[in-house]
Amino acid sequence: MSRILSSRAARVLTAVAAAAAGLAVSGTAHAAVEYGSHFHGHQFSGGNWGGYVSFGSFTTATASWTEPSVTCRSTNDLFAPWVGIDGDGSSTVEQTGVETDCSSGRPVYSAWYEMYPAAPVYYNVSVSAGDHITATVTRTATNTYRLDLSDTTKGWTKTTTKSLTSKHASAEAIIESPTDSYPTISGGIKFTGVKFNGTNLASTSPSALNADDRGTNTWIPGAIGSDGQSFTISRH
């Protein structure tokens, strides 16, 4: 199934190619999907991104969340919470998170990283609703990145180091649906421990982004908590 990805920098729609072959998790086939940079829609401030982004040459971005239990509304439902560097005002993104895919009619959770515009790579690990996830992206050299993803509930950690020529334009904690179609998520998604360059999110001049959901609903990030590191994004 073809997915649609939009670029905020170019404000154009791009047909998405199939995900890289041979990277299915535990024998589960993945829909053809890419995450990555986003467009600035006319009605929704973040287009297919919802959350907080801060602009600047950041070297680290980290956040945690509890993977939500969802109810699929359609087989087109697809979304991921993730943490990344770049992508808002640039054409590359270095990102890692957990995808929930409803294309089979039920939610399937998969851990992944992506060095956009390359296709996502899926880890051969188990993720379930209720798991506590921590994601960190670190720029270790000018164009070299380490992507760390851990599930403290299941007890696994995945670390990948990749190179990509990038602009070092932004850092973000985001939920994204390349299909603009989210399942029902009771209570929304709460990000905690959000820091860019080791600094609390609230102290990095963040901008809030509202995500489109089928052109009918909007995912809106709430105010940053008193700890300066947390927020909840929910459907409105």
DARALIN-V895150 format. One record per helix or strand of 2 or more residues. SS is the DSSP state (H for helix, E for strand). FROM is the first residue (numbers start at 1). TO is the last residue. Records with the same first field share a line. If there is no record, write none. Layout:
BEGIN
SS: FROM-TO / FROM-TO
END
This chain:
BEGIN
E: 4-7 / 12-15 / 49-55 / 60-66 / 70-71 / 78-85 / 93-101 / 108-116 / 121-122 / 132-141 / 144-151 / 156-163 / 170-176 / 184-185 / 189-196 / 199-200 / 207-209 / 211-213 / 217-221 / 231-235
H: 201-203
END
